[in-house]
Amino acid sequence: MSESFNQQDITYGIEKFSANDLTMLRNELLRSGVDSFQSAEIVASFLTGRGYGCSTHEARNAASKIEVYGCTAERIQAALELAARVM
């Protein structure tokens, strides 16, 4: 793996998730019709499934940012970077 690949695809120790994964996460949150605690569980599940830790509070904050109308993949990535903890 080249150094430039590492710098572009890993930010603050958190991988860059594919746009498809980010869109699927957002769609799942929007379609589920759940409350903020259940949304946090979905975000935490997304992150833990990829090897990251995440507190409930951080997951809830990320979910609230992701569910905003017109949220882009870049904003979803940024919200996940704030919530994810490298294990």
N, CA, C and O atoms as a MOPAC input file, in Angstrom:
PM7 MOZYME 1SCF
protein

 N      0.85400 1    -1.17200 1     0.00000 1
 C      0.00000 1     0.00000 1     0.00000 1
 C      0.89900 1     1.23400 1     0.00000 1
 O      1.83300 1     1.31000 1     0.79900 1
 N      0.63900 1     2.18900 1    -0.87000 1
 C      1.48500 1     3.36600 1    -0.96900 1
 C      1.13900 1     4.37900 1     0.11400 1
 O      0.04800 1     4.35400 1     0.68400 1
 N      2.09000 1     5.27300 1     0.38700 1
 C      1.89700 1     6.30200 1     1.41400 1
 C      0.75400 1     7.24100 1     1.04500 1
 O     -0.03000 1     7.62200 1     1.91500 1
 N      0.64100 1     7.62600 1    -0.24500 1
 C     -0.43300 1     8.52700 1    -0.65000 1
 C     -1.79800 1     7.87200 1    -0.46300 1
 O     -2.76600 1     8.55400 1    -0.13000 1
 N     -1.88900 1     6.56000 1    -0.67100 1
 C     -3.14300 1     5.84900 1    -0.45300 1
 C     -3.53200 1     5.94100 1     1.01900 1
 O     -4.69700 1     6.18800 1     1.33300 1
 N     -2.58200 1     5.74800 1     1.91800 1
 C     -2.85500 1     5.82800 1     3.35100 1
 C     -3.35400 1     7.20500 1     3.74000 1
 O     -4.31100 1     7.32300 1     4.50500 1
 N     -2.72400 1     8.24200 1     3.22800 1
 C     -3.11300 1     9.59700 1     3.60300 1
 C     -4.49700 1     9.95700 1     3.08500 1
 O     -5.22900 1    10.68900 1     3.75100 1
 N     -4.86600 1     9.46600 1     1.92600 1
 C     -6.15900 1     9.81000 1     1.36000 1
 C     -7.28900 1     8.97100 1     1.94300 1
 O     -8.40400 1     9.46800 1     2.10800 1
 N     -7.02400 1     7.73700 1     2.24900 1
 C     -8.08600 1     6.82700 1     2.64700 1
 C     -8.22700 1     6.63600 1     4.14800 1
 O     -9.17100 1     5.98300 1     4.59200 1
 N     -7.31700 1     7.18500 1     4.94200 1
 C     -7.42900 1     7.09900 1     6.39200 1
 C     -7.24700 1     8.49900 1     6.95800 1
 O     -6.20000 1     9.12200 1     6.77800 1
 N     -8.26100 1     8.98000 1     7.63400 1
 C     -8.23800 1    10.29800 1     8.23400 1
 C     -8.42900 1    10.15100 1     9.72900 1
 O     -9.39300 1     9.52900 1    10.17700 1
 N     -7.52300 1    10.71600 1    10.50000 1
 C     -7.60000 1    10.65900 1    11.95800 1
 C     -7.74000 1     9.22800 1    12.46600 1
 O     -8.39400 1     8.99100 1    13.48200 1
 N     -7.13400 1     8.28200 1    11.76900 1
 C     -7.19800 1     6.89000 1    12.18600 1
 C     -8.47100 1     6.17900 1    11.78100 1
 O     -8.64600 1     5.00000 1    12.08800 1
 N     -9.36400 1     6.87600 1    11.09400 1
 C    -10.64300 1     6.30500 1    10.66000 1
 C    -10.61100 1     6.17300 1     9.14100 1
 O    -10.27500 1     7.12100 1     8.43100 1
 N    -10.96600 1     4.98300 1     8.65200 1
 C    -10.96500 1     4.77300 1     7.21300 1
 C    -12.01600 1     5.62700 1     6.51800 1
 O    -13.01000 1     6.03600 1     7.11900 1
 N    -11.77300 1     5.88200 1     5.25200 1
 C    -12.77600 1     6.54300 1     4.41600 1
 C    -13.73500 1     5.45500 1     3.95600 1
 O    -13.33700 1     4.53600 1     3.24000 1
 N    -14.97500 1     5.55300 1     4.35600 1
 C    -15.96800 1     4.57500 1     3.95700 1
 C    -16.41600 1     4.88400 1     2.53500 1
 O    -16.36400 1     6.03200 1     2.09600 1
 N    -16.84800 1     3.86900 1     1.83000 1
 C    -17.29000 1     4.08600 1     0.44800 1
 C    -18.56900 1     4.92400 1     0.45000 1
 O    -19.35900 1     4.88900 1     1.39300 1
 N    -18.74400 1     5.66800 1    -0.62200 1
 C    -19.94800 1     6.49500 1    -0.75600 1
 C    -21.19400 1     5.62100 1    -0.69900 1
 O    -22.22200 1     6.04100 1    -0.16700 1
 N    -21.11100 1     4.41900 1    -1.23800 1
 C    -22.24100 1     3.49900 1    -1.21400 1
 C    -22.58200 1     3.09500 1     0.22800 1
 O    -23.75400 1     3.08600 1     0.60400 1
 N    -21.56400 1     2.76100 1     1.03800 1
 C    -21.81300 1     2.41000 1     2.44000 1
 C    -22.43900 1     3.56800 1     3.20300 1
 O    -23.35500 1     3.37400 1     4.00200 1
 N    -21.93900 1     4.77400 1     2.95100 1
 C    -22.46200 1     5.95100 1     3.64500 1
 C    -23.90900 1     6.23400 1     3.24700 1
 O    -24.74100 1     6.57100 1     4.08900 1
 N    -24.19500 1     6.09200 1     1.96100 1
 C    -25.56100 1     6.30200 1     1.47800 1
 C    -26.50900 1     5.24700 1     2.04800 1
 O    -27.63800 1     5.55700 1     2.42800 1
 N    -26.04100 1     4.00500 1     2.10300 1
 C    -26.88500 1     2.93500 1     2.65800 1
 C    -27.16900 1     3.19200 1     4.14500 1
 O    -28.29100 1     2.97400 1     4.60300 1
 N    -26.17900 1     3.64700 1     4.88900 1
 C    -26.38100 1     3.97700 1     6.30600 1
 C    -27.41700 1     5.08800 1     6.44400 1
 O    -28.33800 1     4.98200 1     7.25400 1
 N    -27.27100 1     6.13600 1     5.66800 1
 C    -28.21400 1     7.25500 1     5.73500 1
 C    -29.62800 1     6.81300 1     5.35600 1
 O    -30.59600 1     7.18400 1     6.02000 1
 N    -29.74400 1     6.02800 1     4.30000 1
 C    -31.05900 1     5.54500 1     3.88200 1
 C    -31.69300 1     4.67200 1     4.95400 1
 O    -32.89700 1     4.75400 1     5.19600 1
 N    -30.89000 1     3.84300 1     5.59200 1
 C    -31.41500 1     2.99800 1     6.67000 1
 C    -31.93900 1     3.85200 1     7.82100 1
 O    -32.99300 1     3.55600 1     8.38400 1
 N    -31.21600 1     4.89800 1     8.17000 1
 C    -31.67000 1     5.78100 1     9.24400 1
 C    -32.95900 1     6.50900 1     8.86400 1
 O    -33.86800 1     6.64200 1     9.68400 1
 N    -33.03300 1     6.97300 1     7.63000 1
 C    -34.21300 1     7.72300 1     7.19700 1
 C    -35.44600 1     6.84100 1     7.04100 1
 O    -36.55500 1     7.26500 1     7.36300 1
 N    -35.26200 1     5.62200 1     6.55000 1
 C    -36.38900 1     4.71900 1     6.32700 1
 C    -36.89100 1     4.04300 1     7.59400 1
 O    -38.05100 1     3.63900 1     7.67100 1
 N    -36.03000 1     3.92300 1     8.57300 1
 C    -36.38200 1     3.13000 1     9.75200 1
 C    -37.45300 1     3.78300 1    10.61700 1
 O    -38.22000 1     3.08000 1    11.27600 1
 N    -37.52000 1     5.11000 1    10.63000 1
 C    -38.53100 1     5.79200 1    11.42800 1
 C    -38.37200 1     5.55100 1    12.92300 1
 O    -39.36500 1     5.44500 1    13.64200 1
 N    -37.14200 1     5.46400 1    13.39400 1
 C    -36.87600 1     5.16800 1    14.79500 1
 C    -36.51900 1     6.44100 1    15.55500 1
 O    -36.27000 1     7.48900 1    14.95900 1
 N    -36.49800 1     6.33200 1    16.87900 1
 C    -36.12600 1     7.48300 1    17.69900 1
 C    -34.60900 1     7.63400 1    17.74700 1
 O    -33.88100 1     6.84000 1    17.15000 1
 N    -34.13400 1     8.65800 1    18.46000 1
 C    -32.70000 1     8.96000 1    18.46800 1
 C    -31.86200 1     7.85400 1    19.10100 1
 O    -30.72100 1     7.64100 1    18.69100 1
 N    -32.39700 1     7.15600 1    20.07700 1
 C    -31.64000 1     6.07200 1    20.70500 1
 C    -31.49000 1     4.88800 1    19.75600 1
 O    -30.43200 1     4.25900 1    19.70500 1
 N    -32.53600 1     4.58700 1    19.01400 1
 C    -32.45800 1     3.49700 1    18.04100 1
 C    -31.58100 1     3.88500 1    16.85600 1
 O    -30.87400 1     3.04400 1    16.30100 1
 N    -31.62500 1     5.16000 1    16.46800 1
 C    -30.73600 1     5.64200 1    15.41500 1
 C    -29.28100 1     5.50300 1    15.84900 1
 O    -28.42000 1     5.12600 1    15.05500 1
 N    -29.01900 1     5.80900 1    17.10600 1
 C    -27.66500 1     5.66400 1    17.64600 1
 C    -27.20800 1     4.21200 1    17.58200 1
 O    -26.03800 1     3.93800 1    17.31400 1
 N    -28.11700 1     3.29500 1    17.82400 1
 C    -27.77400 1     1.86900 1    17.74000 1
 C    -27.39300 1     1.48200 1    16.31500 1
 O    -26.48100 1     0.68100 1    16.11200 1
 N    -28.08900 1     2.04800 1    15.32700 1
 C    -27.78300 1     1.75700 1    13.92400 1
 C    -26.38700 1     2.27300 1    13.58200 1
 O    -25.60000 1     1.56600 1    12.95300 1
 N    -26.07700 1     3.51200 1    13.99900 1
 C    -24.75600 1     4.08700 1    13.73700 1
 C    -23.67800 1     3.28500 1    14.45200 1
 O    -22.64500 1     2.96700 1    13.86300 1
 N    -23.91600 1     2.95500 1    15.72400 1
 C    -22.93500 1     2.17600 1    16.49100 1
 C    -22.71100 1     0.80800 1    15.85400 1
 O    -21.58400 1     0.31500 1    15.81200 1
 N    -23.77400 1     0.20400 1    15.36700 1
 C    -23.66400 1    -1.09300 1    14.70500 1
 C    -22.84000 1    -0.98000 1    13.42200 1
 O    -22.01900 1    -1.84900 1    13.13000 1
 N    -23.05700 1     0.08000 1    12.66600 1
 C    -22.28500 1     0.33400 1    11.45300 1
 C    -20.80300 1     0.41400 1    11.79200 1
 O    -19.97600 1    -0.20800 1    11.12500 1
 N    -20.46500 1     1.18200 1    12.83300 1
 C    -19.06300 1     1.37100 1    13.19800 1
 C    -18.44900 1     0.12300 1    13.81900 1
 O    -17.32600 1    -0.24700 1    13.47800 1
 N    -19.16700 1    -0.52500 1    14.72200 1
 C    -18.59800 1    -1.71200 1    15.36100 1
 C    -18.43300 1    -2.84600 1    14.35600 1
 O    -17.52600 1    -3.66800 1    14.48500 1
 N    -19.30300 1    -2.88800 1    13.36500 1
 C    -19.17300 1    -3.88900 1    12.31700 1
 C    -17.92900 1    -3.69500 1    11.46900 1
 O    -17.51800 1    -4.59600 1    10.73800 1
 N    -17.34000 1    -2.52900 1    11.57000 1
 C    -16.12400 1    -2.22000 1    10.82600 1
 C    -14.91100 1    -2.07700 1    11.74600 1
 O    -13.85900 1    -1.59300 1    11.32800 1
 N    -15.06800 1    -2.50400 1    13.00800 1
 C    -13.94300 1    -2.56200 1    13.93000 1
 C    -13.68700 1    -1.33500 1    14.77200 1
 O    -12.60600 1    -1.19500 1    15.34300 1
 N    -14.66100 1    -0.43700 1    14.86200 1
 C    -14.49800 1     0.77900 1    15.65600 1
 C    -15.39100 1     0.73100 1    16.88500 1
 O    -16.42800 1     0.06800 1    16.89000 1
 N    -14.98000 1     1.43400 1    17.91500 1
 C    -15.81700 1     1.61100 1    19.08000 1
 C    -16.60700 1     2.89500 1    18.93500 1
 O    -16.28700 1     3.74000 1    18.10000 1
 N    -17.64300 1     3.03800 1    19.75400 1
 C    -18.47100 1     4.23400 1    19.66700 1
 C    -19.35100 1     4.29300 1    20.89500 1
 O    -20.00900 1     3.31100 1    21.23700 1
 N    -19.37200 1     5.44800 1    21.57000 1
 C    -20.27300 1     5.59300 1    22.70800 1
 C    -21.68100 1     5.91600 1    22.21800 1
 O    -21.86700 1     6.38800 1    21.09600 1
 N    -22.64300 1     5.66200 1    23.05300 1
 C    -24.03900 1     5.94500 1    22.69000 1
 C    -24.23400 1     7.42600 1    22.40700 1
 O    -24.91900 1     7.79800 1    21.45400 1
 N    -23.63500 1     8.26500 1    23.23000 1
 C    -23.76200 1     9.72100 1    23.05700 1
 C    -23.17900 1    10.16000 1    21.71100 1
 O    -23.80500 1    10.93300 1    20.98500 1
 N    -21.98600 1     9.67000 1    21.37800 1
 C    -21.35800 1    10.02300 1    20.10600 1
 C    -22.15900 1     9.49300 1    18.92200 1
 O    -22.28300 1    10.16600 1    17.89900 1
 N    -22.69700 1     8.29500 1    19.06300 1
 C    -23.50600 1     7.70600 1    17.99000 1
 C    -24.78900 1     8.50800 1    17.78300 1
 O    -25.22600 1     8.69900 1    16.64900 1
 N    -25.38600 1     8.97400 1    18.86800 1
 C    -26.60200 1     9.78600 1    18.76300 1
 C    -26.30600 1    11.11000 1    18.06600 1
 O    -27.09000 1    11.56000 1    17.23100 1
 N    -25.17700 1    11.73800 1    18.40400 1
 C    -24.78000 1    12.98100 1    17.73700 1
 C    -24.56000 1    12.75500 1    16.24800 1
 O    -25.00300 1    13.55100 1    15.41900 1
 N    -23.87300 1    11.66500 1    15.91400 1
 C    -23.62200 1    11.35700 1    14.50400 1
 C    -24.92800 1    11.11400 1    13.76000 1
 O    -25.11500 1    11.61900 1    12.65200 1
 N    -25.83100 1    10.34600 1    14.36000 1
 C    -27.11400 1    10.05000 1    13.71400 1
 C    -27.89900 1    11.32600 1    13.44900 1
 O    -28.50800 1    11.47300 1    12.39000 1
 N    -27.88700 1    12.24800 1    14.40100 1
 C    -28.64300 1    13.49100 1    14.21000 1
 C    -28.05200 1    14.32100 1    13.07500 1
 O    -28.79000 1    15.01700 1    12.37800 1
 N    -26.74300 1    14.26100 1    12.87800 1
 C    -26.10900 1    14.98700 1    11.77100 1
 C    -26.38300 1    14.31100 1    10.43600 1
 O    -26.56000 1    14.98500 1     9.42200 1
 N    -26.41800 1    12.98700 1    10.43300 1
 C    -26.62500 1    12.22600 1     9.20100 1
 C    -28.05300 1    12.36900 1     8.69300 1
 O    -28.28200 1    12.37000 1     7.48400 1
 N    -29.00700 1    12.48900 1     9.59500 1
 C    -30.42000 1    12.53500 1     9.20300 1
 C    -30.86700 1    13.89600 1     8.68400 1
 O    -32.01800 1    14.03900 1     8.27200 1
 N    -29.99700 1    14.89200 1     8.69000 1
 C    -30.34500 1    16.23300 1     8.22500 1
 C    -30.60400 1    16.20000 1     6.72400 1
 O    -29.89600 1    15.51900 1     5.98100 1
 N    -31.61100 1    16.93000 1     6.28500 1
 C    -31.96600 1    17.00100 1     4.86600 1
 C    -30.76000 1    17.45100 1     4.04800 1
 O    -30.08500 1    18.41600 1     4.40800 1
 N    -30.49400 1    16.75900 1     2.96100 1
 C    -29.42800 1    17.13800 1     2.04400 1
 C    -28.02700 1    16.78700 1     2.52100 1
 O    -27.04700 1    17.31900 1     1.99800 1
 N    -27.91700 1    15.92000 1     3.48200 1
 C    -26.61800 1    15.52100 1     4.01900 1
 C    -25.79900 1    14.81100 1     2.93400 1
 O    -26.29400 1    13.89600 1     2.27500 1
 N    -24.56000 1    15.23500 1     2.75600 1
 C    -23.68500 1    14.65300 1     1.73700 1
 C    -22.84800 1    13.52100 1     2.33000 1
 O    -22.76000 1    13.36200 1     3.54800 1
 N    -22.24300 1    12.74800 1     1.44700 1
 C    -21.35900 1    11.66500 1     1.88400 1
 C    -20.19700 1    12.22000 1     2.70200 1
 O    -19.75300 1    11.58300 1     3.65700 1
 N    -19.70700 1    13.38500 1     2.34100 1
 C    -18.60000 1    14.00000 1     3.07700 1
 C    -19.01700 1    14.35100 1     4.50200 1
 O    -18.23600 1    14.17400 1     5.43700 1
 N    -20.22800 1    14.84100 1     4.67300 1
 C    -20.71800 1    15.16700 1     6.02400 1
 C    -20.95900 1    13.91100 1     6.84800 1
 O    -20.71900 1    13.90000 1     8.05500 1
 N    -21.43100 1    12.86400 1     6.20400 1
 C    -21.63000 1    11.59600 1     6.91500 1
 C    -20.27400 1    11.07000 1     7.37500 1
 O    -20.13000 1    10.64100 1     8.51900 1
 N    -19.28200 1    11.10200 1     6.49000 1
 C    -17.93400 1    10.66100 1     6.83400 1
 C    -17.40900 1    11.46800 1     8.01200 1
 O    -16.84400 1    10.90000 1     8.94600 1
 N    -17.58800 1    12.78500 1     7.98100 1
 C    -17.10000 1    13.64200 1     9.06200 1
 C    -17.79100 1    13.30400 1    10.38600 1
 O    -17.14500 1    13.26900 1    11.43400 1
 N    -19.09000 1    13.05800 1    10.33800 1
 C    -19.83200 1    12.70800 1    11.55800 1
 C    -19.33800 1    11.37600 1    12.11900 1
 O    -19.20600 1    11.22300 1    13.33400 1
 N    -19.06700 1    10.42100 1    11.24700 1
 C    -18.56800 1     9.11900 1    11.69000 1
 C    -17.15400 1     9.23500 1    12.24900 1
 O    -16.80400 1     8.53400 1    13.19800 1
 N    -16.33700 1    10.11600 1    11.66800 1
 C    -14.98200 1    10.32200 1    12.16900 1
 C    -15.00000 1    10.85700 1    13.59400 1
 O    -14.15100 1    10.50300 1    14.41100 1
 N    -15.97400 1    11.71300 1    13.88400 1
 C    -16.09500 1    12.24800 1    15.24800 1
 C    -16.57300 1    11.18800 1    16.23200 1
 O    -16.20500 1    11.22200 1    17.40600 1
 N    -17.37300 1    10.26400 1    15.77200 1
 C    -17.96500 1     9.26500 1    16.66300 1
 C    -17.08600 1     8.03200 1    16.85100 1
 O    -17.06100 1     7.44400 1    17.93200 1
 N    -16.38300 1     7.64800 1    15.82600 1
 C    -15.63300 1     6.38600 1    15.84900 1
 C    -14.39100 1     6.48100 1    16.71900 1
 O    -13.71100 1     7.50700 1    16.75200 1
 N    -14.11100 1     5.39900 1    17.41900 1
 C    -12.91200 1     5.26600 1    18.23200 1
 C    -12.16900 1     4.01600 1    17.77900 1
 O    -12.72900 1     2.92200 1    17.72800 1
 N    -10.90200 1     4.20500 1    17.45200 1
 C    -10.08300 1     3.07700 1    17.02000 1
 C     -9.88100 1     2.14800 1    18.18800 1
 O     -9.53700 1     2.57900 1    19.28900 1
 N    -10.09600 1     0.86600 1    17.94400 1
 C     -9.97200 1    -0.11800 1    19.01900 1
 C     -8.67500 1    -0.87800 1    18.88200 1
 O     -8.38600 1    -1.75500 1    19.69600 1

